[in-house]
Amino acid sequence: MAGDLSLVYDFIRESDDQPTQQGKFTRVQCLEFFAKFPDPELWEIINAGDWISVEPGLPTIREGEENPSFYVLVDGEVSVFKGDRKIVELGQGDCFGEMGIALGRYRSATILATTVVTVLKLRSLIIERASINRQLRFQRKFLCTLIERLEYATDNMSGPSG
């Protein structure tokens, strides 16, 4: 009986560290990434996704790994590395990993947490099995993100103006 009580105590203690489903909804609802998603779809996404915390200096994604998921930063900041070169920093509301889903390739960059990070991890199957309207919302958001990153890369390659 003591062992069973110990397991129950560990479960209760661990669940105290995780936000409630309502808390997750509230935190995700205000993110720009999900601005066009209706509340019922957000609930489905939250219930289907994994809520992950990553400590500073640890990777969320490693270059070269196969990982059919994408991530939305709920809290914190990450740095994106290609090899040893830092490419960009991302913060709350940004997403990463969408290229791996769109192209079905191995990861082309490493994502390192620079602060304590909370991410919502969504597997590609969640998108593939979603309604057409939800798939379109995800794809539109991915396309906008890729365009923004292309503009950023173009600006960096062209150097300072003037």
C-alpha positions as CSV (number, residue, x, y, z in Angstrom):
1,M,0.0,0.0,0.0
2,A,2.9,2.4,0.8
3,G,4.3,1.8,-2.7
4,D,0.9,2.6,-4.3
5,L,0.6,5.8,-2.2
6,S,4.1,6.8,-3.3
7,L,3.1,6.4,-7.0
8,V,0.0,8.5,-6.4
9,Y,2.0,11.2,-4.7
10,D,4.5,11.3,-7.6
11,F,1.7,11.5,-10.1
12,I,0.0,14.4,-8.2
13,R,3.3,16.2,-7.8
14,E,4.2,15.9,-11.5
15,S,0.8,17.0,-12.6
16,D,1.1,20.2,-10.5
17,D,4.0,21.2,-12.7
18,Q,1.9,21.0,-15.9
19,P,-0.7,23.7,-16.7
20,T,-4.3,22.6,-16.9
21,Q,-6.0,22.1,-20.2
22,Q,-7.7,25.4,-19.7
23,G,-4.4,27.0,-18.9
24,K,-2.9,25.6,-22.1
25,F,-5.8,26.9,-24.1
26,T,-5.5,30.4,-22.6
27,R,-1.7,30.5,-23.4
28,V,-2.1,29.2,-26.9
29,Q,-5.2,31.2,-27.8
30,C,-3.3,34.5,-27.6
31,L,-0.4,33.4,-29.9
32,E,-0.4,34.9,-33.4
33,F,0.2,31.5,-34.9
34,F,-3.3,30.4,-33.9
35,A,-5.1,33.7,-34.6
36,K,-7.3,32.3,-37.4
37,F,-8.2,29.0,-35.6
38,P,-11.7,28.8,-34.1
39,D,-11.8,27.8,-30.4
40,P,-13.1,24.2,-31.1
41,E,-10.1,23.5,-33.4
42,L,-7.7,25.0,-30.8
43,W,-9.1,22.6,-28.2
44,E,-8.5,19.7,-30.6
45,I,-5.0,20.8,-31.3
46,I,-4.2,21.2,-27.6
47,N,-5.6,17.8,-26.7
48,A,-3.7,16.2,-29.6
49,G,-0.3,18.0,-29.1
50,D,2.5,17.4,-26.6
51,W,3.3,20.2,-24.1
52,I,7.1,20.2,-23.7
53,S,9.5,22.2,-21.5
54,V,13.1,22.5,-22.6
55,E,16.0,23.9,-20.4
56,P,18.4,26.5,-21.8
57,G,21.2,25.0,-23.9
58,L,19.3,21.8,-24.8
59,P,18.1,21.0,-28.3
60,T,14.4,20.7,-29.3
61,I,15.4,19.5,-32.8
62,R,18.8,18.3,-34.0
63,E,20.1,18.7,-37.5
64,G,19.9,15.5,-39.5
65,E,17.3,13.8,-37.3
66,E,14.0,12.5,-38.6
67,N,11.2,14.0,-36.7
68,P,7.8,14.4,-38.4
69,S,6.6,17.2,-36.0
70,F,6.5,20.9,-35.9
71,Y,6.6,23.1,-32.9
72,V,5.0,26.4,-31.7
73,L,6.9,28.4,-29.1
74,V,4.5,29.1,-26.3
75,D,7.1,30.7,-24.0
76,G,10.8,31.4,-24.2
77,E,13.4,31.9,-27.0
78,V,15.4,29.5,-29.2
79,S,18.3,29.9,-31.6
80,V,18.4,28.2,-34.9
81,F,21.7,26.8,-36.0
82,K,22.9,25.4,-39.3
83,G,26.0,23.5,-38.5
84,D,27.9,25.8,-36.1
85,R,26.4,29.0,-37.6
86,K,23.6,30.8,-35.8
87,I,20.9,31.7,-38.3
88,V,18.1,33.3,-36.4
89,E,16.4,33.6,-33.0
90,L,12.8,32.8,-32.5
91,G,10.4,33.8,-29.7
92,Q,6.9,33.4,-28.3
93,G,4.4,32.6,-31.0
94,D,7.0,31.6,-33.6
95,C,7.0,28.1,-35.1
96,F,9.7,25.8,-36.3
97,G,9.9,22.4,-37.9
98,E,7.4,23.2,-40.6
99,M,9.9,22.6,-43.4
100,G,10.5,19.0,-42.3
101,I,6.8,18.4,-42.5
102,A,6.3,20.2,-45.8
103,L,9.2,18.5,-47.5
104,G,9.3,15.2,-45.6
105,R,13.1,15.5,-45.1
106,Y,15.5,15.1,-42.3
107,R,15.9,18.2,-40.1
108,S,18.1,20.9,-41.7
109,A,18.9,22.8,-38.6
110,T,19.3,22.5,-34.8
111,I,17.0,24.4,-32.5
112,L,18.6,25.2,-29.1
113,A,16.7,26.7,-26.2
114,T,18.3,30.0,-25.1
115,T,15.9,30.4,-22.2
116,V,13.5,28.0,-20.5
117,V,11.2,27.1,-23.4
118,T,7.7,25.7,-23.5
119,V,6.6,24.3,-26.9
120,L,3.5,22.8,-28.3
121,K,4.7,19.8,-30.4
122,L,2.3,18.7,-33.1
123,R,3.0,15.6,-35.1
124,S,2.4,15.6,-38.9
125,L,-0.4,13.1,-38.5
126,I,-2.5,15.7,-36.6
127,I,-2.4,17.9,-39.7
128,E,-2.9,15.0,-42.2
129,R,-6.0,13.8,-40.4
130,A,-7.5,17.3,-39.9
131,S,-10.4,18.8,-41.8
132,I,-9.6,20.5,-45.1
133,N,-10.2,23.9,-43.5
134,R,-7.8,23.2,-40.6
135,Q,-5.2,21.9,-43.0
136,L,-5.6,25.1,-45.1
137,R,-5.1,27.2,-41.9
138,F,-1.9,25.3,-41.1
139,Q,-0.6,25.5,-44.6
140,R,-1.3,29.2,-44.9
141,K,0.5,29.8,-41.7
142,F,3.5,27.7,-42.8
143,L,3.6,29.6,-46.1
144,C,3.6,33.0,-44.4
145,T,6.3,31.8,-42.1
146,L,8.5,30.5,-45.0
147,I,8.0,33.8,-46.8
148,E,9.0,35.8,-43.7
149,R,12.1,33.7,-43.4
150,L,13.0,34.0,-47.1
151,E,12.7,37.8,-46.7
152,Y,14.9,37.7,-43.6
153,A,17.5,35.6,-45.5
154,T,17.4,37.9,-48.5
155,D,17.9,41.0,-46.4
156,N,20.9,39.4,-44.6
157,M,22.5,38.3,-47.9
158,S,22.1,41.7,-49.5
159,G,23.9,43.4,-46.6
160,P,23.2,46.9,-45.2
161,S,21.5,49.3,-47.5
162,G,22.8,52.5,-48.5
